[in-house]
Amino acid sequence: MSIPRYLAALLAAISLGAHADTTLLNVSYDVMRDFYKDYNPAFKKYYDAKFKDNLTVQQSHGGSSKQALSVISGLEADVVTMNQSTDIDAIAEKGKLLPADWAKRLPDSSAPFSSLQVLIVRKGNPKGIKDWNDLVKPGVQVIVPNPKTSGNGRYTYLAAWGYALKQPGGNDQKAQEFVAGVFRNVPVLDAGGRAATTTFMQRKIGDVLVTFENEAEMIAREFGRGEFEVVYPSISIDADLPVAVVDKVVDKKGTRKAAEEYLKYLWSPEGQEIAAQNYLRPRDKGVAAKYAKQFPAVKLFGVEELGGWQVIQKRHFNDGGVYDQIAASIAKK
């Protein structure tokens, strides 16, 4: 029995409509929730209009390294948006889900914006915290996420290490002693940056929260600008925030076009504008100039000065590395 022509047309339209529905999963780190809440609707509007598609973007957030492990273990991320390249490298090397040269596929080594570590203190700064050296003082409680699970925590560790190295007479031994002093003042290690913020702002634990600059704006929006102060240290670390398409997932799901467009749009004027509005330092020079007043000039050093991420990961954060040695020494006391 033949299907009536009008019914065949209707079925074809339904099939076409179903084909045009696309869902992406962006697996990201803790403190990017607010940026992607703003970015995803803007990208959807652009994408739907350009490709006549109906796009849905789903989000997953947590400690950066913990998120990378979830992807390696089977979480089907179309894209990963992390805070350090080693987490994406791990997805490439251990999960075999994307090529090792993923960072070459987009501008700026696939990092559309950057951030740095700042010090968030209580209103009035009662402990007088002005720089990294204040974090080792007796009676100062420092809130920072766990460097083993969080890129945020690793950047704090490295910023403190670099600060110590750059002091007169600084060397690796003194840097390790200094970082040990900072972590000796940490009363609780949360898994990710947003959990650390909750500990500091809601549970009222600690005198200073060390976190990304853009997290300070989230705190202001949620808790009010009069509840805390932002202290910019004399030196901090330049945190590039990389992104990548997860090839094996997008090829399996047929979402490569949408995933690639999703990441490319981060470099668009609108994407860069949304980044700046969320206190992420944009790559676009025009947008950066427009928002220059909200980004104080800070002396920065890069991970390259400490040997690059692969050297850093192996030396400091792999099992048995310097961080584990520091943690073991603290546990004994």
N, C-alpha and C positions, 0 to 999 in steps of 0.2 A: 504493500500500500504506500503510495507516495505521500509525502508531507505537503500540505497546502503551502503555496508560495509565501503567503503572509506569515505563516508560522515558522517557516524556514528562515525568513528574514529576521523574525523576532529572536529565534534561537541564536542566530549568528551575532546579533547585536548584544545579546546577553553574554555570549562567549567572548566577544571583543571587549566588553566592559569588564568581565572578570580578568581577562588578560592584562588590562590596563591598570589594575590595582597592584601597587608595589609596596612592600613593607621592608624597611631597613632596620637593622639593629645596630646601634652605636654603643659599643662597650667603652666606657670612659672612666676617668678617675673622679674621686669624691667631689672636689671643689669646683667642678665644671657644670654642676647641675643648672645653675642660674644662667650661665651663658647659653647652654643649649635649649633652655626653656624659651629664650628669646630668638635664637638662631633658627631652630627647627620650623616654626611657623613661617618665617621669612623665606626660608629655602623652599618649603612646600609650595608657597604661593608662586615663586619663580618657576619651580620645576613643573608644577601642574599646568601653568599657562604655556610653557615652552613645549612640553611633550604631550599635552592633552592626557595626562596620567592622573591617577588618584594615589598620591604618595602618603604613606604613614611612616613616621620615624619613631621607633621605640628606643628607650634609653636604659642602660645598666650602669650603675655607679658603685664605686668602692675604692679601696686602696689600689693604686696603680698596678703593683706587682701581683696582688691577689687577683685582680681582674685579668691580667695577662695569663695567669695560671688557669683561670676558668676557661679562657678561650682555647688554650692548649688542651684542656681536658674535655672540650667538646661544646662549649657555649658558642653557638653559631653567629658570631659577629660578622656583619657585612663590612663594617669599618671599625677600627680601633683608634681612639684619640687619647693618647697617654701624655704623661709629663716627663718622660725620658725615653731615649732611644733604646736602652737595654731591654725594656719590657717588650717592645716590638721586635727587637732582635731575638728575644727568647721565643716569641711566637713563630718566627722564621726558622730558627735553628732547632728548637725542640718539637714544635708542632708541625713544621714543614708546610705551613699554610700560606706563606707568601715568600717571595724571593729575598735573598740576603741583601740585595741592593735596593730595597724598597725606598730608602731615603732619597734616592736620585730621581724618583718619579715625579716629584712636585718641587716647586721653588723653595728656596731657603732651607734646603735639606729636609723638606716636608714638614717644616714647623711654621705655621701661618702667623704665629704671634709668640710672645715670650712673657715671662714674669720674673719675679725675684722674691727673696725671702725678706719679710719685714717682722717687726716686733709689735705685737698687740698688747697693750698694758691697760690696767684698770683706770677708770676716770681719775684724773689728777696725778697719775703715775706715782702712787704712794711709795714705791720702792726706788724711785729715781733711776729707772732703767733707761740708759741712753745708747748702749753699744753691747757687742757680744761679751766683752769682759765682765759686764754686770751679771751675766747669766751663771757665772760660777761662784758668785758670792754666797756665803752662808745665809740661810733663811729665804732665799729666792727660789720659788717653785716654778719650773719651766714646763709648759705643756707643748708636746710635740708628738706626732704620730710615729709609730714604730718603723725605723728604717728598713726592716726586713720585709715589710708588707706594703710600704708606702713610699712613693717617689718624693712626696712632700717631706717626709722624715729624712730621706737621703739627702735632699737638697739642704736641709737645715744642718745636718751632720757635716756636709762638705763646705757650707758657708762658714761654719765655726772653725773647721780645719784650715780653710784658706786664710781666715782672719788671723789665726795663730801663726801660720807660716809667714805672713807678711809683717809681723811685728819684729822689732829689732832683735836679732839673734834667733829668729824663728827657725825651727827645723822639725823634722817628722816626729821626733820624740816629744818635743814640747807641744806639737799639735795634738798628738795622741793624748797627752796628759790634760790638755785644755778641753778637748772634746769629752774626755772621761769626766771632767769636772762639770760640764754642762749636763750630761746625762745622769750624773749622780744627783742632780737637783730635779729630775723628772719623776713625779710621784706616780704617774700612770701612763702607760704606752697604749694609745688607741690604734686600731688597725689602719685608719685613714684620716685624712685631713678634716673632713666634715665631722667625724666623731670627736676629734680633738677640739674642734670649735664648740661642740655641744658640752664637752667636759668643762671648758673654760667659761663659756657664756651662761649655760643653763645650770650646770652643777656647781658653778662658782669655785672651781678648784684651780689653783695656780695664780701666780702673779704676772706671768707673761705667756702669751701664746705665740709661737713662731710658725708662720704660715706664709702662703703666697700672697702677694700684694692684692690680687683680685678677690681673695677671700675676705679681706677687710671691708670691701664694698658690700658683699653679701651680708656681713655682720651688721653693717650700718642699716641696711634695708630691713633686716629682720628684727633687730634689737634696739635700733635708734642710735643716732650719731653721738649722743651725749653719754653713752654708756662705756665708752672706751676711747683710747687714743692710739694712733699709729706712730710708731717710732721707726724712722729709717736709720739703720746702722751706718757706720762710716764706710763699710764695704759689704757687698753681698754677691751672690752668685747669679750669673745670667742663666735663667732657666728657659731653654727652648722647649716648646710643647709640640711634639711631633704627632702626625696622623698617618694612617695607611689603610688602603683597601686590603681586605683579607681574601686573596685570590680564590682559594679553594672553596670558600663559602659562597662568594658571589657567582662563581661559575656553576656551582651546584644549584643555586637558587635562581639563576638567571637575572641577577640584580646588578651586574657590573656597571651598566650605564648609569643607573641611579646613584650607585655608591661613588663612582668617580666624579659625577657632577656634584654630589654632596660635599666632597672634600675640596674640589676646585673652587666652589663658591665661597669657601672660607677666605680666599684671597680677593674676592670681588670687593668693590667699594662698600657695598652694603654689609658684607660679612665683616670687613675690617672695622666699619663703623660700629656694628654691634659688639665686636670685641672690645673696642675702646670704651664703649658705654659700660661694659662690664669690667673695666680696669685691667684688661689684658693689653699689653703693649703691642700695637699693630706694626706690621711691616710696611704698609702703605705710607709713604712720606707725607702725603697731603693730609691723611687722617691723623697721623702722628703729630703733625704741626698744629692741627685744629685742637687736639686734646693735650697739648704739651703741658699746660698748667697743672693737670691732675697727675702727671708723672714726674716727680722730682728727680733731678739728676743724681745718680748714685754711682760711686766708683764700683765697677763690676769686674769680676774675673770669670772666665769660662772653664768648663770641665776639662778643656784641652790642657790648661795649665797644670792640671793634676794627672795628666796622662791619657785623658779620654775615657769614655764610659766603659769600654771593655776592660781596660786596666783597672779602673776604679772598682768596678763590680767584683772582679776577681780578688783584688787586694783587700777591699774593705767590707764587702757585703755578702760574698759567698760564705757558705758554712765554714767556720774556723777562721774567718777573716778578722781584720782589725776590730770591726764593730763587735763581733762575738767575743773577742778577747776583752774588750772594754766592758761589755755586759757581764761577763764572768767575774771580772775584778770587782765590779760594783756589787754583784750578788754575794760575794764573800764577806763584804763589810757590813 
